Structures are given as C-alpha cells and as structure tokens.
C-alpha cells in the first residue's frame, strides 16, 4: 500500500495561476452577458410612470362608475317622487273651486288645447309668479311632471308647481303685449326627452343662461298652466303640457368625491401613457434582439489573429521583371 502525497506548494501555486490566467482571458476575450431589457434603468423608469398612470386611470374609472351608480340612484328616487295619478282630487266640484281660487283666478279664462294666447289670466299668472324667489319655487316644485298623466288629465295638474327635465330644442323671445312688473319679454322654450318624445313648452320669466341645443339635460321648475296646441315649422300640430317656469338650470348632479379624477381627460392620459409604454417596450425588445456591436475584447482578439497570421504567412515574392 503506497502513501499518497499531498500536492506541493509549487503545484498549488501553478494551479491557481492557471485559474487566474484563464479567468483573465475569459474576461478579456469573452463578451459579457447581455442585460435583459426588463433590468435596464430605462425600463424601470417607464414601468414606474405607467404604474402611476394606470393607478390614476383605475381611480378615475372607479369614480366614474360610482357616479353612474349615484345617478341611477337619483333617477330611481325621482321616479319614486313622480307619484302616479293627478295631484288634484278628481272631484269636479273641488277642481272647479281650485281653478277659481288659485293665482287669483288666473286659470279660468283659458282651456286645455288652446293655442298661445296672452289672456288676462296668463298675465295675472305671470304677475303672481314673478315675486317668487328661485328657492321658493324649488321648494314648492317637489313633484316631477308625469307627462302621460298630464296629457290624459290636464285639469288634475293645472296650477300645480312641477318640475321637468329634458333636452332643450330651442328658445325664442316673445314680446308681451302688456308688461308685467317691468317684465317686457318671456323666453319660450321647447323641451323633450332624448328621443324626441314627451314634448313640453315653457315660458320663462328671465333670460336663460347659455346652453347647447339638444345636448345636455336641463331642469325647469314652475307652474303647470295647461296644455297648448301649436304648429311646428314642418306644419305638424302638437298638443303638449305648457309650464310657466321660474327657474331654468342644468340638471342637478351629485358632486364627485375626487373631482378631476373622474374627468375623461384623466382617463385619456392614462390610456395614452399605457400606449407609450407599450411602444417603448416593443422598441426595447427589438433592440435587444439586434446583434451587439463588437466589444473591445473582440477587436483586440481580431487584431491579434491578424498579427499572428501576418507573422506565419510566407513572405510575398518579389515582382518579376
């Protein structure tokens, strides 16, 4: 049995020198591993930006859907407030008494289906309604106009404070024959639902604010006068509810808890940011697949190979004469 001898110090030093030499050669001549695109600082910066934009977009989306839910809730409450049936008792004697006493008898000298006529009762109704403040009319007009019910039983609504919401098809200035408390003109407007149904005419005592025709929903509050029959520009006749209005304003909306977060521009910015990030990501991917330019080590290796080939190649023969 032979005894194994440990390697000498010289052998160990030679082995370590060979390893160091091999490591130096590898670092010098072998290209370093390519950095993946997701580990680059540029990708991290873009990732942080798109994360922020996505969070803003998600927040805006949540607020938007929350607003939709709130509007649906308000619509349900308004529908519940539109109680079926006429607000005035159907008893004919009681109705006759109410028509004779409301607004100093202003409802007696006109009937449902009449055209636009400036009767003394119409003038008295304007005079009675003009001193009311906007807040007083809003408090009195608790009930939404039931368009179908008002057309079936208009006497059951005459003289009632009501409110109505719809799109405004247009407003025209009507000069009064007899000024009322300094008011020389009324603004006659035409409203309807979004599909053109449930048309309503109103006379407003004050100049309305600017609005876009058939664009946003507006609210009016006032007194249901009667139904009116008129001819439109195309020669068609309509009979619709006629309201003497005191207030005209954009539809009531619940304020958003985050304000600008629910603005469509915020959502658009989030989408644009995400699109820019995806485009940049595709560019980084394409760039990572391109062949990398030769490194310094590769150039040195190529020069050494050319030099070695030059030394070992036979000399060029002299030119023959």
Secondary structure, 3 states (H helix, E strand, C coil): CCCCCCCCHHHHHHHHHHHHHHHHHHHHHCCCCCCCHHHCHHHHHHHHHHHHHHHHHHHHHHHHHHHHHHHHHHHHHHHHHCCCCCCCCCCHHHHHHHHHHHHHHCCCCCCCCECCCCCHHHHHHHHHHHCCCHHHHHHHCCEECCHHHHHHCHHHCCCCEEEEEEEEEEEEEEEEEEEECCEEEEEEEEEECCCCCCCEEEEECCCCCCCCCCCCEEEEEEEEEEEEEEECCCCCEEEEEEEEEEEEEECCCCCCCCHHHHCHHHHHHHHHHHHHHHHHHHHHHHHHCCCCCCCHHHHHHHHHHHHHHHHHCCCCCCCCC
